[in-house]
């Protein structure tokens, strides 16, 4: 093989290597962009969870308050019943 042919072959390999590096760089940039998008979406989701948790806590508190008030009402109503379960007459 002559020197010129070796140089041409080496030049071809250098070009292939450059193309491969360019492709890897482009794919890396694409992946970095996707990671940024995922990060932004995850942040939005995290921010959205806070209000949901607050609403659930408020619902739980209201449910507990309603249960306590229902128990108080039940206790008050039993004071107005006679021994046979009928309402007492005024």
C-alpha positions in Angstrom: 0.0 0.0 0.0 1.3 3.4 -0.9 1.7 6.3 1.4 -1.0 8.3 -0.5 -3.5 5.5 0.0 -2.7 5.3 3.7 -3.2 9.0 4.1 -6.5 8.8 2.2 -7.7 5.9 4.3 -6.6 7.7 7.5 -8.4 10.8 6.3 -11.6 8.8 5.8 -11.3 7.4 9.3 -10.8 10.8 10.8 -13.9 12.0 8.9 -16.0 9.1 10.3 -14.7 9.8 13.8 -15.6 13.5 13.4 -19.1 12.5 12.2 -19.5 10.1 15.1 -18.4 12.8 17.7 -20.8 15.3 16.1 -23.7 12.8 16.4 -22.8 12.0 20.0 -22.7 15.7 20.8 -26.1 16.3 19.2 -27.7 13.4 21.1 -26.1 14.6 24.3 -27.6 18.1 23.8 -31.0 16.5 23.0 -30.8 14.4 26.2 -29.8 17.5 28.2 -32.8 19.3 26.9 -35.1 16.4 27.8 -33.7 16.3 31.3 -34.3 20.0 31.7 -38.0 19.5 30.6 -38.4 16.6 33.0 -37.0 18.7 35.8 -39.3 21.6 35.1 -42.3 19.2 35.0 -41.3 17.6 38.2 -41.0 21.0 39.9 -44.5 21.9 38.6 -45.9 18.6 40.0 -44.2 19.2 43.3 -45.7 22.7 43.5 -49.1 21.3 42.7 -49.0 18.6 45.5 -48.8 21.3 48.2 -52.3 22.7 47.6 -53.8 19.2 47.2 -52.3 18.2 50.6 -53.7 21.4 52.2 -57.1 20.7 50.8 -57.0 17.1 52.0 -56.0 18.2 55.5 -58.8 20.8 55.5 -61.3 18.1 54.4 -60.1 15.8 57.1 -60.5 18.5 59.8 -64.0 19.3 58.6 -65.0 15.6 58.6 -63.7 15.3 62.2 -65.6 18.4 63.2 -68.8 17.1 61.6 -68.4 13.7 63.3 -68.0 15.5 66.7 -71.0 17.7 66.1 -73.1 14.7 65.0 -72.1 12.9 68.3 -73.0 15.9 70.3 -76.4 16.1 68.5 -77.0 12.4 69.1 -76.2 12.9 72.8 -78.6 15.8 73.0 -81.3 14.0 71.2 -81.1 11.0 73.7 -81.9 13.4 76.5 -85.3 14.2 74.8 -86.3 10.6 74.3 -88.4 8.6 76.7 -87.4 5.1 77.8 -89.4 3.5 74.9 -87.5 5.5 72.2 -90.3 8.0 71.5 -89.7 11.7 71.6 -90.7 13.3 74.9 -93.8 15.5 74.7 -93.6 19.0 75.8 
